[in-house]
Amino acid sequence: MNPKNLGAEIGMTMVLHTNSRKLDYHPHIHAVVPGGGVDKKRRQWKKKKSKYLFNIKAMSKSLFEDSESNQNKAKNVSKSNQKRGL
């Protein structure tokens, strides 16, 4: 809980899908995150005041770095598989 930002406990619901509509292997996650949370001291719902729940710049940077890291790992695996004849 960070009173500077929301000052409440947030929750979320996530679902892991392991394939696409064509039943191809395609693991991905769907998440629903509410625009607020429960203030346990007051036992009431606190709505997020700003438009977004998370800082967009920080989240974009984090996702971009993760994506870039995963692409590099995939390239390394691919090169390793090529060397082994896979």
Summary of the structure (lengths in Angstrom):
residues: 86
radius of gyration: 19.4
end to end distance: 48.2
largest distance: 62.5
contacts: 152
relative contact order: 0.13
helix: 34%
strand: 28%
